[in-house]
Amino acid sequence: MAIMVGCVPSVDLKPIENKIKAEFETKTGRSVKAITCEPGAKQAKGERVSCDLFLAHQQLSSSPEQPSPPSAPQSPTSSAQPDRTPADALKVEVELTDNQGNFNWKLQDSLINVVEVEAKIKEEFDKQRRTTPEVDCQKQLIIARADNSFTCTVEELEYGPSTVKVTVKDGQGTVDFELVDGPENR
C-alpha cells in the first residue's frame, strides 16, 4: 500500500500583483509601474506575502533629496525584483483568505499628499510674512516614514525664491518645515 503525501503548491504571484495594481490605481488614481511580491509563499489560508509597490512617473518618493534610483522593469507588474531601493517602494501586506488564491491586501505605509504640505507652507508664509507665495515641492506623494525629508521651492514676489526643508515626523504623516535658504539666510 502506497501512501501519497500531498504538497501545498506555491501561490501564483501574478494574479495577486495584477489585482493589487488594478485596485490601487482605481482607489488612488495613481499609475503603478511595478509590483514585486516575495516568492515562496504556499497556497494556504492565512499565508502572508510581502510586496513592494512602485508608482509610475516619479509620483512617489521616500526622500526626494536623494538621486532617483534606476527604473523598475518594463512590465507593469513583475515577480522579479526591480533594480530600485526598497525605501522607494510602498510596502503592501497580503494575506491569503483560502487555498484558492483569494486574498486581502493593505498598505503598510501611509502617504502624504504634497499638495496639502504646499498649502500648509503657503498658510505659514501668509501668517508670518503676509505674503502669498507660489510653492512647488516637485512631488505628488511622499511615503510617511519618520525622518524622510524633501525640499520645496517658495517664490515670493516681495522676497524672491526660498527653499523650505520638510521633514516627516512619524508614520502618520506629521511634518515639520523650516526655511533653509531665503532672504534671511543669505
Secondary structure, DSSP 8 states (H G I E B T S, - for coil): ---------B--HHHHHHHHHHHHHHHH---EEEEEE-TT-BSSTT-EEEEEEEESTT-EES-TTS-------SSSS-SS--SS-GGGSEEEEEEE-SSSS-EEEEESS-EEEHHHHHHHHHHHHHHHHS---EEE-S-SEEE--TT-EEEEEEEETTTEEEEEEEEE-STT--EEEEEEESGGG-
